[in-house]
């Protein structure tokens, strides 16, 4: 069983920065994708960024140039550095891991709140 534990959310002023971390435990097949989604009140969950274990990254247009995803494969940990935060970045951020070995596997963290407000 794979478990994902997020940390690093909180309240920050517009223009500020936060760094999210997500540590995965359990048996995770490689190659895999690790990443972040977010869900604001009344909106659908959306991809923020993800990163393949080989290094390829994918970002939502709304965060390009402001957010940076990175990962430590040895620690099965993924990070999201968020700079120049805007009020519209306010959401619950969810860590995600997925891979395909003999079947598709998709795992979610419990979510961490990010609030951007003055």
ABEGO torsion letter per residue (X at the ends): XBBBBBBGBEBBBBGBBBBBBBBBBEBBBOBBBBBBBBBBBGBBBBBABBBBAAGBBBBBAAABGABBBBBBAAAGBBBBBBBGBBAAABBBBBBBBBBBBABBBBBBBAEBBBBBBX
